Amino acid sequence: MSSEREAGQRLLEGPSKPESPPRGARKLAGKKSSGPGARRARAFLVRILEIAALAAGLLATAVVSAAITFTLAVRGNEVTVPDLAGASVEGAGETLRREELELVVEGSRFHANVPPDFVSEQIPAPGTTLKKGRSVRVWVSLGPQKHSVPRIEGETLQSAQLILEQNGFTLGRVVEIHSEVYAPDTVVAQSPSAYEDVAETTEVAVLLSRGYLDDAYVMPDFIGRNYVEILDQISRGQVKISQVRLVDYPGVPKNVIVRQVPAPGVKVFKRDRIVLFLSKGA
């Protein structure tokens, strides 16, 4: 009966704690863990780590070498695009062939500075890196865009300049000459000629009439003088009266000059037309 009671007590108290091995047994276990087998295992593990490190180093070297080889191969297949501006089509083609590139002529365009039949533009731009065998597109110059010169012969100098400016041209050199046909300040001739096709920036030179070659003089003042009294003086002088007209002018005696054309002080020539206006009187 007592034995049953002790068994029940042990069940209530739970499982008993395992007894720790004797100190001598622990020392023996430690000696076993540091034996020849453990040393061989550690050496094997170190060897594996060394092999793994060596493999990683070789792999990294191979990757770097492959990258360098690829870069050199790519760069060896690339060239720098030359500058073709101003070259002829044949010259541009020869320059590109030396670089193992192809020439493609896209068309023609007007260009203010590049003469006709020479390269004016290109794509890609000079200095661009391009793979061998690729194409370079070019446009050939048509030269400056042409404009028709307007006609300014027979115009005054001021009018001629205005016409030129309205058509995109500028007035160039002005040379003055005497003319038996054209009145003073009249354009006699022009260069380039009228309706000629030239560049828009072309200057138009003109030949300007200075009028008759006769000796010039200053027109006298006849106003207020009696025409009959000065008629003899006029006939002996340089002035040649072309016409005399009678006009109503209240308060002024008959035959007194009340108006003249040209006006007093104006520069005139012998061939100029001179008209005097006389009062009719009362």
Secondary structure as a PSIPRED ss2 file (coil, helix, strand):
# PSIPRED VFORMAT (PSIPRED V4.0)

   1 M C   1.000  0.000  0.000
   2 S H   0.000  1.000  0.000
   3 S H   0.000  1.000  0.000
   4 E H   0.000  1.000  0.000
   5 R H   0.000  1.000  0.000
   6 E H   0.000  1.000  0.000
   7 A H   0.000  1.000  0.000
   8 G H   0.000  1.000  0.000
   9 Q H   0.000  1.000  0.000
  10 R H   0.000  1.000  0.000
  11 L H   0.000  1.000  0.000
  12 L H   0.000  1.000  0.000
  13 E H   0.000  1.000  0.000
  14 G C   1.000  0.000  0.000
  15 P C   1.000  0.000  0.000
  16 S C   1.000  0.000  0.000
  17 K C   1.000  0.000  0.000
  18 P C   1.000  0.000  0.000
  19 E C   1.000  0.000  0.000
  20 S C   1.000  0.000  0.000
  21 P C   1.000  0.000  0.000
  22 P C   1.000  0.000  0.000
  23 R H   0.000  1.000  0.000
  24 G H   0.000  1.000  0.000
  25 A H   0.000  1.000  0.000
  26 R H   0.000  1.000  0.000
  27 K H   0.000  1.000  0.000
  28 L H   0.000  1.000  0.000
  29 A H   0.000  1.000  0.000
  30 G H   0.000  1.000  0.000
  31 K H   0.000  1.000  0.000
  32 K H   0.000  1.000  0.000
  33 S H   0.000  1.000  0.000
  34 S C   1.000  0.000  0.000
  35 G C   1.000  0.000  0.000
  36 P H   0.000  1.000  0.000
  37 G H   0.000  1.000  0.000
  38 A H   0.000  1.000  0.000
  39 R H   0.000  1.000  0.000
  40 R H   0.000  1.000  0.000
  41 A H   0.000  1.000  0.000
  42 R H   0.000  1.000  0.000
  43 A H   0.000  1.000  0.000
  44 F H   0.000  1.000  0.000
  45 L H   0.000  1.000  0.000
  46 V H   0.000  1.000  0.000
  47 R H   0.000  1.000  0.000
  48 I H   0.000  1.000  0.000
  49 L H   0.000  1.000  0.000
  50 E H   0.000  1.000  0.000
  51 I H   0.000  1.000  0.000
  52 A H   0.000  1.000  0.000
  53 A H   0.000  1.000  0.000
  54 L H   0.000  1.000  0.000
  55 A H   0.000  1.000  0.000
  56 A H   0.000  1.000  0.000
  57 G H   0.000  1.000  0.000
  58 L H   0.000  1.000  0.000
  59 L H   0.000  1.000  0.000
  60 A H   0.000  1.000  0.000
  61 T H   0.000  1.000  0.000
  62 A H   0.000  1.000  0.000
  63 V H   0.000  1.000  0.000
  64 V H   0.000  1.000  0.000
  65 S H   0.000  1.000  0.000
  66 A H   0.000  1.000  0.000
  67 A H   0.000  1.000  0.000
  68 I H   0.000  1.000  0.000
  69 T H   0.000  1.000  0.000
  70 F H   0.000  1.000  0.000
  71 T H   0.000  1.000  0.000
  72 L H   0.000  1.000  0.000
  73 A H   0.000  1.000  0.000
  74 V H   0.000  1.000  0.000
  75 R H   0.000  1.000  0.000
  76 G H   0.000  1.000  0.000
  77 N C   1.000  0.000  0.000
  78 E E   0.000  0.000  1.000
  79 V E   0.000  0.000  1.000
  80 T E   0.000  0.000  1.000
  81 V C   1.000  0.000  0.000
  82 P C   1.000  0.000  0.000
  83 D C   1.000  0.000  0.000
  84 L C   1.000  0.000  0.000
  85 A C   1.000  0.000  0.000
  86 G C   1.000  0.000  0.000
  87 A C   1.000  0.000  0.000
  88 S E   0.000  0.000  1.000
  89 V H   0.000  1.000  0.000
  90 E H   0.000  1.000  0.000
  91 G H   0.000  1.000  0.000
  92 A H   0.000  1.000  0.000
  93 G H   0.000  1.000  0.000
  94 E H   0.000  1.000  0.000
  95 T H   0.000  1.000  0.000
  96 L H   0.000  1.000  0.000
  97 R H   0.000  1.000  0.000
  98 R H   0.000  1.000  0.000
  99 E C   1.000  0.000  0.000
 100 E C   1.000  0.000  0.000
 101 L C   1.000  0.000  0.000
 102 E E   0.000  0.000  1.000
 103 L E   0.000  0.000  1.000
 104 V E   0.000  0.000  1.000
 105 V E   0.000  0.000  1.000
 106 E E   0.000  0.000  1.000
 107 G E   0.000  0.000  1.000
 108 S E   0.000  0.000  1.000
 109 R E   0.000  0.000  1.000
 110 F C   1.000  0.000  0.000
 111 H C   1.000  0.000  0.000
 112 A C   1.000  0.000  0.000
 113 N C   1.000  0.000  0.000
 114 V C   1.000  0.000  0.000
 115 P C   1.000  0.000  0.000
 116 P C   1.000  0.000  0.000
 117 D C   1.000  0.000  0.000
 118 F E   0.000  0.000  1.000
 119 V E   0.000  0.000  1.000
 120 S E   0.000  0.000  1.000
 121 E E   0.000  0.000  1.000
 122 Q E   0.000  0.000  1.000
 123 I E   0.000  0.000  1.000
 124 P C   1.000  0.000  0.000
 125 A C   1.000  0.000  0.000
 126 P C   1.000  0.000  0.000
 127 G C   1.000  0.000  0.000
 128 T C   1.000  0.000  0.000
 129 T E   0.000  0.000  1.000
 130 L E   0.000  0.000  1.000
 131 K E   0.000  0.000  1.000
 132 K C   1.000  0.000  0.000
 133 G C   1.000  0.000  0.000
 134 R C   1.000  0.000  0.000
 135 S E   0.000  0.000  1.000
 136 V E   0.000  0.000  1.000
 137 R E   0.000  0.000  1.000
 138 V E   0.000  0.000  1.000
 139 W E   0.000  0.000  1.000
 140 V E   0.000  0.000  1.000
 141 S E   0.000  0.000  1.000
 142 L C   1.000  0.000  0.000
 143 G C   1.000  0.000  0.000
 144 P C   1.000  0.000  0.000
 145 Q C   1.000  0.000  0.000
 146 K E   0.000  0.000  1.000
 147 H E   0.000  0.000  1.000
 148 S E   0.000  0.000  1.000
 149 V C   1.000  0.000  0.000
 150 P C   1.000  0.000  0.000
 151 R C   1.000  0.000  0.000
 152 I C   1.000  0.000  0.000
 153 E C   1.000  0.000  0.000
 154 G C   1.000  0.000  0.000
 155 E C   1.000  0.000  0.000
 156 T E   0.000  0.000  1.000
 157 L H   0.000  1.000  0.000
 158 Q H   0.000  1.000  0.000
 159 S H   0.000  1.000  0.000
 160 A H   0.000  1.000  0.000
 161 Q H   0.000  1.000  0.000
 162 L H   0.000  1.000  0.000
 163 I H   0.000  1.000  0.000
 164 L H   0.000  1.000  0.000
 165 E H   0.000  1.000  0.000
 166 Q H   0.000  1.000  0.000
 167 N C   1.000  0.000  0.000
 168 G C   1.000  0.000  0.000
 169 F C   1.000  0.000  0.000
 170 T E   0.000  0.000  1.000
 171 L E   0.000  0.000  1.000
 172 G E   0.000  0.000  1.000
 173 R E   0.000  0.000  1.000
 174 V E   0.000  0.000  1.000
 175 V E   0.000  0.000  1.000
 176 E E   0.000  0.000  1.000
 177 I E   0.000  0.000  1.000
 178 H C   1.000  0.000  0.000
 179 S C   1.000  0.000  0.000
 180 E C   1.000  0.000  0.000
 181 V C   1.000  0.000  0.000
 182 Y C   1.000  0.000  0.000
 183 A C   1.000  0.000  0.000
 184 P C   1.000  0.000  0.000
 185 D C   1.000  0.000  0.000
 186 T E   0.000  0.000  1.000
 187 V E   0.000  0.000  1.000
 188 V E   0.000  0.000  1.000
 189 A E   0.000  0.000  1.000
 190 Q E   0.000  0.000  1.000
 191 S E   0.000  0.000  1.000
 192 P C   1.000  0.000  0.000
 193 S C   1.000  0.000  0.000
 194 A C   1.000  0.000  0.000
 195 Y C   1.000  0.000  0.000
 196 E C   1.000  0.000  0.000
 197 D E   0.000  0.000  1.000
 198 V E   0.000  0.000  1.000
 199 A E   0.000  0.000  1.000
 200 E C   1.000  0.000  0.000
 201 T C   1.000  0.000  0.000
 202 T C   1.000  0.000  0.000
 203 E E   0.000  0.000  1.000
 204 V E   0.000  0.000  1.000
 205 A E   0.000  0.000  1.000
 206 V E   0.000  0.000  1.000
 207 L E   0.000  0.000  1.000
 208 L E   0.000  0.000  1.000
 209 S E   0.000  0.000  1.000
 210 R C   1.000  0.000  0.000
 211 G C   1.000  0.000  0.000
 212 Y C   1.000  0.000  0.000
 213 L C   1.000  0.000  0.000
 214 D C   1.000  0.000  0.000
 215 D C   1.000  0.000  0.000
 216 A E   0.000  0.000  1.000
 217 Y E   0.000  0.000  1.000
 218 V E   0.000  0.000  1.000
 219 M C   1.000  0.000  0.000
 220 P C   1.000  0.000  0.000
 221 D C   1.000  0.000  0.000
 222 F C   1.000  0.000  0.000
 223 I C   1.000  0.000  0.000
 224 G C   1.000  0.000  0.000
 225 R C   1.000  0.000  0.000
 226 N E   0.000  0.000  1.000
 227 Y H   0.000  1.000  0.000
 228 V H   0.000  1.000  0.000
 229 E H   0.000  1.000  0.000
 230 I H   0.000  1.000  0.000
 231 L H   0.000  1.000  0.000
 232 D H   0.000  1.000  0.000
 233 Q H   0.000  1.000  0.000
 234 I H   0.000  1.000  0.000
 235 S H   0.000  1.000  0.000
 236 R H   0.000  1.000  0.000
 237 G C   1.000  0.000  0.000
 238 Q C   1.000  0.000  0.000
 239 V C   1.000  0.000  0.000
 240 K C   1.000  0.000  0.000
 241 I C   1.000  0.000  0.000
 242 S C   1.000  0.000  0.000
 243 Q E   0.000  0.000  1.000
 244 V E   0.000  0.000  1.000
 245 R E   0.000  0.000  1.000
 246 L E   0.000  0.000  1.000
 247 V E   0.000  0.000  1.000
 248 D C   1.000  0.000  0.000
 249 Y C   1.000  0.000  0.000
 250 P C   1.000  0.000  0.000
 251 G C   1.000  0.000  0.000
 252 V C   1.000  0.000  0.000
 253 P C   1.000  0.000  0.000
 254 K C   1.000  0.000  0.000
 255 N C   1.000  0.000  0.000
 256 V E   0.000  0.000  1.000
 257 I E   0.000  0.000  1.000
 258 V E   0.000  0.000  1.000
 259 R E   0.000  0.000  1.000
 260 Q E   0.000  0.000  1.000
 261 V E   0.000  0.000  1.000
 262 P C   1.000  0.000  0.000
 263 A C   1.000  0.000  0.000
 264 P C   1.000  0.000  0.000
 265 G C   1.000  0.000  0.000
 266 V C   1.000  0.000  0.000
 267 K E   0.000  0.000  1.000
 268 V E   0.000  0.000  1.000
 269 F E   0.000  0.000  1.000
 270 K C   1.000  0.000  0.000
 271 R C   1.000  0.000  0.000
 272 D C   1.000  0.000  0.000
 273 R C   1.000  0.000  0.000
 274 I C   1.000  0.000  0.000
 275 V E   0.000  0.000  1.000
 276 L E   0.000  0.000  1.000
 277 F E   0.000  0.000  1.000
 278 L E   0.000  0.000  1.000
 279 S E   0.000  0.000  1.000
 280 K C   1.000  0.000  0.000
 281 G C   1.000  0.000  0.000
 282 A C   1.000  0.000  0.000
